[in-house]
Amino acid sequence: MPLNDTLGTTLTPANHSAGRSLSDQRMALWSGHWLETPVGTVWFAGGTGYGDGAMFRNVRERLGSRDVALIPIGAYEPRWFMEPLHVNPSEAVQIFHDVDACHALGIHWGTFQLTNEARDAPERALADALAAANLPASRFVAAEPGFVYDFAISARVPPLEVI
């Protein structure tokens, strides 16, 4: 859907709950956003659980690879409760693979203590998940609040610059 002459967006699926109380369950829809910009593509995954992962593979099949993906990495403990709603860092790395992004920023972590994991646990767990997947840490960075990240998008897997 075009937003103007140079920017377009497509809503993508996300798994989350709308409930903030017992009486408002399933009262809203959740989504991610695929953005087409003059300098490249950006995908915001939205707040989401992983499920069976099919929705992420389907996004890749429908829309192609993206240059930068914004993928949540926090608010995932305890898993018995949070798994349908929020991915953990290992699942975030799987999403990164599923959508075939050049780079990713890990979001939804480090600003507020929302769940049981320590505020810095997502960043450490992301580093472990990237090492286990044999992916360079420069491709998937735990985004620090207030920082600016500049990606050279002209090549398929360019080096990441953090400014």
Secondary structure, DSSP 8 states (H G I E B T S, - for coil): -BSSSS-EEEEEE------SSTT-TT-S--EEEEEEETTEEEEE--S---TTSHHHHHHHHHH---SEEEEE-----SHHHHTTT---HHHHHHHHHHHT-SEEEEES-SSS--SSS-TTHHHHHHHHHHHHTT--GGGEEE--TT--EEE--SSSS--EEE-
